[in-house]
Each structure stands twice: as C-alpha cells, then as structure tokens.
Amino acid sequence: MKSRFILFAIAATALTVGPALAATTEAALMKACKADVEKLCPGVPMGGGKIIECLKKHTDQMTVGCAKQLKALKG
C-alpha cells in the first residue's frame, strides 16, 4: 500500500511540471526514484512538488538513476 502511495505521489508531482514533460518522464521517474523516495523522504506528503523538493535536498544520497531522472525534469 505504501508503494502505491509513493508511486502516485511521484506521478502527481511529475504532472505539475507540465503535461508534455510528464508524459515522457513520469514512468522513468517512478521506476528510478521509488526506492529513493521510500528511503530519503518517508512521510513526505504528496502534492505541490514536496517529494521532488525532498529529493533535491538529498541529491548527494540518491541513486544515480534517480538523480538522472530528476535532472531531466529540470529540462
């Protein structure tokens, strides 16, 4: 159940960056960052980009794949 919440939160956050970008990066972001969100951002509420902001605070601790996908969100 927690994994579904995390995946939904990542997807919802990805959707806030724009429909075109979200469509191309949403699946990759969810796949690459699932474990990072569970480890680095437990309990962070979804919405308003909170999970993305949390991940950005932990860039030195996240996996390479997640960091790459997060960077792709920036454009």
C-alpha positions as a Markdown table, in Angstrom:
| # | Residue | x | y | z |
|---|---|---|---|---|
| 1 | Met | 0.0 | 0.0 | 0.0 |
| 2 | Lys | 2.8 | 2.4 | 0.9 |
| 3 | Ser | 4.5 | 1.7 | -2.5 |
| 4 | Arg | 1.3 | 2.6 | -4.3 |
| 5 | Phe | 1.1 | 5.9 | -2.4 |
| 6 | Ile | 4.7 | 6.7 | -3.3 |
| 7 | Leu | 4.2 | 5.9 | -6.9 |
| 8 | Phe | 1.1 | 8.0 | -7.0 |
| 9 | Ala | 2.9 | 10.9 | -5.3 |
| 10 | Ile | 5.7 | 10.8 | -7.8 |
| 11 | Ala | 3.3 | 10.7 | -10.7 |
| 12 | Ala | 1.3 | 13.6 | -9.2 |
| 13 | Thr | 4.4 | 15.6 | -8.7 |
| 14 | Ala | 5.6 | 14.9 | -12.3 |
| 15 | Leu | 2.3 | 16.1 | -13.6 |
| 16 | Thr | 2.9 | 19.5 | -12.1 |
| 17 | Val | 5.9 | 20.2 | -14.3 |
| 18 | Gly | 3.8 | 20.1 | -17.5 |
| 19 | Pro | 1.8 | 17.5 | -19.4 |
| 20 | Ala | 4.3 | 17.1 | -22.2 |
| 21 | Leu | 7.3 | 16.6 | -20.0 |
| 22 | Ala | 5.4 | 14.5 | -17.5 |
| 23 | Ala | 4.2 | 12.1 | -20.2 |
| 24 | Thr | 7.8 | 11.4 | -21.2 |
| 25 | Thr | 9.4 | 11.2 | -17.8 |
| 26 | Glu | 6.7 | 10.0 | -15.4 |
| 27 | Ala | 7.3 | 6.3 | -15.8 |
| 28 | Ala | 11.1 | 6.6 | -15.8 |
| 29 | Leu | 10.9 | 8.8 | -12.7 |
| 30 | Met | 8.7 | 6.4 | -10.8 |
| 31 | Lys | 10.9 | 3.5 | -11.7 |
| 32 | Ala | 14.2 | 5.2 | -10.9 |
| 33 | Cys | 13.2 | 7.0 | -7.7 |
| 34 | Lys | 10.8 | 4.6 | -5.9 |
| 35 | Ala | 13.5 | 3.3 | -3.5 |
| 36 | Asp | 15.0 | 6.7 | -3.0 |
| 37 | Val | 11.6 | 8.2 | -2.0 |
| 38 | Glu | 11.0 | 5.4 | 0.4 |
| 39 | Lys | 14.5 | 5.8 | 1.9 |
| 40 | Leu | 15.1 | 9.5 | 1.8 |
| 41 | Cys | 11.6 | 11.0 | 2.0 |
| 42 | Pro | 9.4 | 8.8 | 4.2 |
| 43 | Gly | 6.3 | 10.6 | 5.4 |
| 44 | Val | 6.6 | 13.5 | 2.9 |
| 45 | Pro | 3.1 | 14.3 | 1.8 |
| 46 | Met | 2.3 | 14.3 | -1.9 |
| 47 | Gly | 1.3 | 17.4 | -3.8 |
| 48 | Gly | 2.8 | 20.7 | -4.5 |
| 49 | Gly | 6.2 | 19.3 | -5.5 |
| 50 | Lys | 7.1 | 18.2 | -2.0 |
| 51 | Ile | 8.6 | 14.9 | -3.0 |
| 52 | Ile | 10.6 | 16.5 | -5.7 |
| 53 | Glu | 11.8 | 19.1 | -3.3 |
| 54 | Cys | 12.7 | 16.4 | -0.7 |
| 55 | Leu | 14.7 | 14.5 | -3.4 |
| 56 | Lys | 16.5 | 17.7 | -4.3 |
| 57 | Lys | 17.6 | 18.1 | -0.7 |
| 58 | His | 19.2 | 14.6 | -0.8 |
| 59 | Thr | 20.9 | 14.7 | -4.2 |
| 60 | Asp | 24.1 | 13.6 | -2.6 |
| 61 | Gln | 22.4 | 10.4 | -1.2 |
| 62 | Met | 20.2 | 9.4 | -4.1 |
| 63 | Thr | 20.9 | 6.7 | -6.7 |
| 64 | Val | 22.5 | 7.7 | -10.0 |
| 65 | Gly | 19.3 | 6.7 | -11.9 |
| 66 | Cys | 17.0 | 8.8 | -9.8 |
| 67 | Ala | 19.4 | 11.8 | -10.0 |
| 68 | Lys | 19.4 | 11.5 | -13.7 |
| 69 | Gln | 15.6 | 11.4 | -14.0 |
| 70 | Leu | 15.3 | 14.3 | -11.5 |
| 71 | Lys | 17.7 | 16.3 | -13.7 |
| 72 | Ala | 15.6 | 15.5 | -16.7 |
| 73 | Leu | 12.6 | 17.2 | -15.0 |
| 74 | Lys | 14.5 | 20.4 | -15.0 |
| 75 | Gly | 14.8 | 20.4 | -18.7 |
